[in-house]
Amino acid sequence: MGLRLQRQLVALRKEDKIGDVLLLLEHSPVITLGRNGKAANVTASPEMLKQRGVELFECDRGGDVTFHGPGQIVGYPIFDLRGFSSPDGKRKTLGVVEFVRRLEEVMIRTCADFTIPTKRIAGLTGVWTDHAEAEAKVASLGVHISRSVTSHGFALNVNTDLSFFRLIIPCGITSKAVTSMEQELGHALDLDAVAESISRNFGTVFQQQMLWVETLDALLGLSVGVPMRKPVELRQMIEEDDSTWA
């Protein structure tokens, strides 16, 4: 349902029938290969993937290979970048690099809300723990833009089972580990609380009012919205063809 809903909302946004939308959800276990992905970075055999209950899909987002699953919040911002000017005010449309930097800023602020210091690393996309001796990725990003409308987005490891990342070379990077908010803090977090933090920080970073709605019908009457069921409920909504993350 998640992927179908994303596609439907992208079409509606392109037709200017809805405002900017942020979908927040969880996926069942899946490995996705982005447009630049290398199959060799999936190191597990088909038999091992089947044993772990992990599906494998290709998708049209940027980036290489990554994993999505329970305990991880995936966000699909469906934004028309023509509604956001560049930071210097010289362009009326936000560029893709600037958009990705803003997504990273949302993740950095969200981690800070839970006392986890994070940072960017020059030359790499995503958000990393701020440990000079052992930097690890806590949030990955991969976006797709068509006619200035974004889709796909980010994945924040909250209570994610990190053993799944041993099935791949995450993002094709061998020199950096993957971590989660749970691993950094030593205890599991309330996914609802993290989702609310993400929503709040999106509003701040993108200077948008964030409204929560749960149905497409309700969204059609709004200029700005966050169509979201709580992650634990969304987990039960995911169907087989919704696993093409991004």
Buried (B, 14 or more C-beta within 10 A) or exposed (E): EBBEBBEEBBEBBBEEEBBBBBBBBBBBBBBBBBBEBEEEBBEBEEEEBEEBEBBBBEBEBBBBBBBBBBBBBBBBBBBBBEBBBEEEEEEEBBBBEBBBBBBBBBBBBBBEBBEBEBBBEEEBBBBBBEEEEEBBBBBBBBBBBEEBBBBBBBBBBBBBBBEBBBBBBBBBBEEBBBBBBBBBEEEEBEBEEBBBBBBBBBBEBBEBEBBBBEEBEEBEEBEBBBBBBBBEEBBEEBEEEBBBBB
